[in-house]
Amino acid sequence: MTDQVRVEGKRVVLRDPRPEDVEARVRWETVEIEWQNWDWPCEGPVEALTEARVKKYAASIAASIAQPLPSPRKRLWVERIGGPLLGWVNQYHYDPEARVTWVGIDICESAYWNQGLGTEALLLWIDYLVESLDLECLRLGTWSGNQRMVCCAEKCGFVVDKVNSGSREVRGKRYDGLEFVLNQEAVSKRRGGA
Ligand SMILES: CC(C)(COP(=O)(O)OP(=O)(O)OC[C@H]1O[C@@H](n2cnc3c(N)ncnc32)[C@H](O)[C@@H]1OP(=O)(O)O)[C@@H](O)C(=O)NCCC(=O)NCCS
């Protein structure tokens, strides 16, 4: 069994999944779902979650939690220290030649938004990845209607690198797709613990 990863901050901890996390993960698909309107919102009717679908979903999450975890991790759960599980951070499209990876974050518990917890979690995640991978830069994608994410990314040192004007339609309105970069200088600073 691989060692457990646990990255402690002041108010949140990033950690590996546990079997008991399934309950929270199902809650984020059934009861606490507002985050989905901001993450990667899409048009069209949402398929109803029947009891059978929830059970199947819970079983598939439990199975994925039981899988051996890659090192470094592609995803860690975000937990409020002394409080509930809040969401996750992830990385994807890692390109070792270009020395770049994309990162994402979802704080699914909406009662915990706008308290600086997402920024703390994303900074912990950036530091974990910068220590674990040979990175020149990190990238993050969002859309202009998600000002919480824009603000959180900027507080972490990301700057807008590419604007795809009007490329996102959300609830009948056009928004820009935004690509942020945490450039080499910022990554070096974080590597140095700045
Ligand atoms: C986006 C997300 C990760 C940010 O985490 P968070 O803990 O809420 O963020 P923080 O509190 O660290 O920072 C949010 C900032 O946005 C600001 N903000 C909130 N609403 C805003 C608005 N409408 N316009 C401008 N700024 C706004 C807050 O004031 C805060 O800045 P401050 O600390 O300077 O006051 C979290 O809200 C979330 O997961 N939301 C749902 C899913 C999602 O959007 N995921 C990202 C997909 S790309």
PDBQT file of the ligand as one rigid body, heavy atoms in Angstrom, charges set to zero:
ROOT
HETATM    1  C1  LIG A 201     -14.208  28.852  -7.326  1.00  0.00    +0.000 C 
HETATM    2  C2  LIG A 201     -13.861  28.349  -5.920  1.00  0.00    +0.000 C 
HETATM    3  C3  LIG A 201     -12.838  27.230  -5.997  1.00  0.00    +0.000 C 
HETATM    4  C4  LIG A 201     -13.240  29.495  -5.135  1.00  0.00    +0.000 C 
HETATM    5  O1  LIG A 201     -13.048  29.074  -3.806  1.00  0.00    +0.000 OA
HETATM    6  P1  LIG A 201     -13.493  30.064  -2.610  1.00  0.00    +0.000 P 
HETATM    7  O2  LIG A 201     -13.060  29.449  -1.347  1.00  0.00    +0.000 OA
HETATM    8  O3  LIG A 201     -14.938  30.397  -2.777  1.00  0.00    +0.000 OA
HETATM    9  O4  LIG A 201     -12.601  31.325  -3.004  1.00  0.00    +0.000 OA
HETATM   10  P2  LIG A 201     -11.889  32.406  -2.096  1.00  0.00    +0.000 P 
HETATM   11  O5  LIG A 201     -12.770  32.780  -0.941  1.00  0.00    +0.000 OA
HETATM   12  O6  LIG A 201     -10.515  31.954  -1.801  1.00  0.00    +0.000 OA
HETATM   13  O7  LIG A 201     -11.811  33.616  -3.130  1.00  0.00    +0.000 OA
HETATM   14  C5  LIG A 201     -12.976  34.052  -3.794  1.00  0.00    +0.000 C 
HETATM   15  C6  LIG A 201     -12.870  35.534  -4.091  1.00  0.00    +0.000 C 
HETATM   16  O8  LIG A 201     -13.860  35.869  -5.063  1.00  0.00    +0.000 OA
HETATM   17  C7  LIG A 201     -14.447  37.080  -4.674  1.00  0.00    +0.000 C 
HETATM   18  N1  LIG A 201     -15.757  37.141  -5.333  1.00  0.00    +0.000 N 
HETATM   19  C8  LIG A 201     -16.847  36.419  -5.031  1.00  0.00    +0.000 A 
HETATM   20  N2  LIG A 201     -17.856  36.766  -5.865  1.00  0.00    +0.000 NA
HETATM   21  C9  LIG A 201     -17.368  37.703  -6.699  1.00  0.00    +0.000 A 
HETATM   22  C10 LIG A 201     -17.915  38.473  -7.771  1.00  0.00    +0.000 A 
HETATM   23  N3  LIG A 201     -19.176  38.307  -8.171  1.00  0.00    +0.000 N 
HETATM   24  N4  LIG A 201     -17.115  39.346  -8.408  1.00  0.00    +0.000 NA
HETATM   25  C11 LIG A 201     -15.837  39.514  -8.031  1.00  0.00    +0.000 A 
HETATM   26  N5  LIG A 201     -15.250  38.828  -7.012  1.00  0.00    +0.000 NA
HETATM   27  C12 LIG A 201     -16.022  37.944  -6.355  1.00  0.00    +0.000 A 
HETATM   28  C13 LIG A 201     -14.502  36.975  -3.166  1.00  0.00    +0.000 C 
HETATM   29  O9  LIG A 201     -14.713  38.237  -2.579  1.00  0.00    +0.000 OA
HETATM   30  C14 LIG A 201     -13.118  36.413  -2.883  1.00  0.00    +0.000 C 
HETATM   31  O10 LIG A 201     -12.112  37.408  -2.943  1.00  0.00    +0.000 OA
HETATM   32  P3  LIG A 201     -11.503  38.131  -1.613  1.00  0.00    +0.000 P 
HETATM   33  O11 LIG A 201     -10.882  37.052  -0.776  1.00  0.00    +0.000 OA
HETATM   34  O12 LIG A 201     -10.495  39.085  -2.175  1.00  0.00    +0.000 OA
HETATM   35  O13 LIG A 201     -12.654  38.774  -0.938  1.00  0.00    +0.000 OA
HETATM   36  C15 LIG A 201     -15.160  27.860  -5.170  1.00  0.00    +0.000 C 
HETATM   37  O14 LIG A 201     -16.011  28.966  -4.944  1.00  0.00    +0.000 OA
HETATM   38  C16 LIG A 201     -15.897  26.779  -5.962  1.00  0.00    +0.000 C 
HETATM   39  O15 LIG A 201     -15.440  25.661  -6.038  1.00  0.00    +0.000 OA
HETATM   40  N6  LIG A 201     -17.041  27.129  -6.564  1.00  0.00    +0.000 N 
HETATM   41  C17 LIG A 201     -17.910  26.170  -7.258  1.00  0.00    +0.000 C 
HETATM   42  C18 LIG A 201     -17.255  25.349  -8.346  1.00  0.00    +0.000 C 
HETATM   43  C19 LIG A 201     -16.327  26.146  -9.218  1.00  0.00    +0.000 C 
HETATM   44  O16 LIG A 201     -16.611  27.256  -9.606  1.00  0.00    +0.000 OA
HETATM   45  N7  LIG A 201     -15.167  25.549  -9.529  1.00  0.00    +0.000 N 
HETATM   46  C20 LIG A 201     -14.202  26.147 -10.404  1.00  0.00    +0.000 C 
HETATM   47  C21 LIG A 201     -14.412  25.698 -11.790  1.00  0.00    +0.000 C 
HETATM   48  S1  LIG A 201     -13.308  26.420 -12.966  1.00  0.00    +0.000 SA
ENDROOT
TORSDOF 0
